[in-house]
Amino acid sequence: MTTTTGIATLSVIALDCREPKALAEFYSALSGAPVVRSEDDWVQLAGQGGVALAFQLAPDHVPPQWPSEEQPQQIHLDFDVPDLDAAEAQVLAIGARKHEHQPGTTFRVYLDPAGHPFCLCLASPAS
């Protein structure tokens, strides 16, 4: 196997939204990562696994429509969970909506309060 040296290290994934603080609170409740930076147009959670999640003000943000070619999702986030049913109850309680299209059995698709799709994925048991 060949190792390569990258040019840069991924540090933040930012999602556009109309209400950065509200969306940050949702993802903080989902992931357990606390808010570490909060401004009117940018709210950022503490990094997990070397990558932070941030939310940027986009007053005209229109949520993606998935599955759709006209307004594709462009990006989605996957979160590993040990129990899909238990995690589903928890994400619905904090404001997620379950998507009507569910294409798999080892993961489930949801929409965050701003309409971005994300998945809860059944974590593989440790070997």
C-alpha positions in Angstrom: 0.0 0.0 0.0 1.3 3.4 -0.9 1.0 6.3 1.5 0.6 9.8 0.3 1.0 13.1 1.9 -2.0 15.3 1.7 -2.0 19.0 1.0 -4.4 19.8 3.9 -6.3 18.4 6.8 -10.1 18.5 6.9 -11.0 20.5 10.0 -14.6 21.7 9.7 -17.8 20.8 7.8 -20.1 23.8 7.5 -23.8 23.6 6.7 -25.7 26.6 5.4 -29.0 27.4 7.2 -31.3 30.2 8.1 -30.8 29.7 11.9 -27.3 28.7 12.8 -27.8 28.8 16.6 -30.9 26.6 16.5 -29.3 24.1 14.1 -26.1 24.0 16.2 -28.3 23.2 19.3 -29.9 20.3 17.4 -26.6 18.8 16.4 -25.1 19.4 19.8 -28.0 17.4 21.3 -27.5 14.7 18.7 -23.7 14.3 18.9 -22.9 15.5 22.4 -20.4 18.0 21.0 -20.7 21.4 22.8 -20.9 24.8 21.1 -17.4 26.3 21.1 -17.9 29.4 18.9 -21.1 31.4 18.5 -21.6 34.5 16.4 -24.6 35.8 14.5 -23.6 34.2 11.2 -21.4 31.2 12.4 -21.9 28.7 15.2 -19.4 25.8 15.6 -19.4 22.7 17.7 -16.3 21.1 19.2 -14.5 18.8 16.9 -15.1 15.0 17.1 -12.6 12.7 15.5 -10.6 15.7 14.3 -13.5 17.4 12.4 -15.8 20.1 13.7 -19.3 20.8 12.5 -20.4 24.4 11.9 -23.5 26.2 10.8 -23.3 29.3 8.6 -26.0 31.9 8.1 -27.6 31.7 4.7 -30.8 33.8 4.8 -32.1 32.4 1.5 -31.2 28.8 2.2 -33.6 26.3 0.6 -33.4 22.8 1.9 -32.4 20.0 -0.5 -35.0 17.6 -1.7 -33.8 14.0 -1.5 -34.0 11.9 -3.5 -34.2 14.5 -6.3 -32.1 15.6 -9.2 -33.6 19.1 -9.3 -32.4 20.1 -5.8 -30.0 17.4 -4.7 -28.7 17.0 -1.2 -25.1 17.7 -2.1 -23.9 16.5 1.4 -25.3 14.4 4.2 -23.9 13.3 7.6 -23.8 9.8 9.0 -23.9 9.1 12.7 -23.2 5.6 14.0 -25.6 4.3 16.7 -25.8 0.9 18.6 -29.6 0.7 18.4 -31.6 2.3 15.5 -34.9 2.2 17.3 -33.7 3.9 20.4 -31.7 6.5 18.5 -34.7 7.2 16.3 -36.9 8.0 19.3 -34.2 10.3 20.6 -33.6 12.3 17.3 -37.3 12.7 16.8 -37.6 14.1 20.3 -35.0 16.8 19.6 -36.6 17.9 16.3 -35.6 15.6 13.5 -38.1 14.3 11.0 -38.0 10.8 9.5 -37.8 10.8 5.8 -40.5 8.9 3.9 -37.8 7.3 1.6 -35.9 4.6 3.5 -33.6 2.7 1.0 -31.8 0.5 3.5 -32.1 -1.7 6.5 -28.8 -0.9 8.4 -29.4 2.9 8.3 -32.3 5.3 8.4 -32.6 8.7 6.8 -33.8 11.8 8.7 -34.1 15.5 8.1 -32.7 18.0 10.6 -34.8 21.1 11.5 -33.4 23.0 8.5 -34.1 20.2 6.1 -30.6 18.7 5.6 -30.7 14.9 5.3 -28.6 12.9 7.7 -28.5 9.2 8.6 -28.4 7.1 11.7 -26.3 4.0 10.9 -26.2 0.8 12.8 -22.7 0.6 14.2 -20.7 -2.5 13.5 -19.9 -4.5 16.6 -16.2 -4.2 17.6 -14.1 -7.1 16.5 
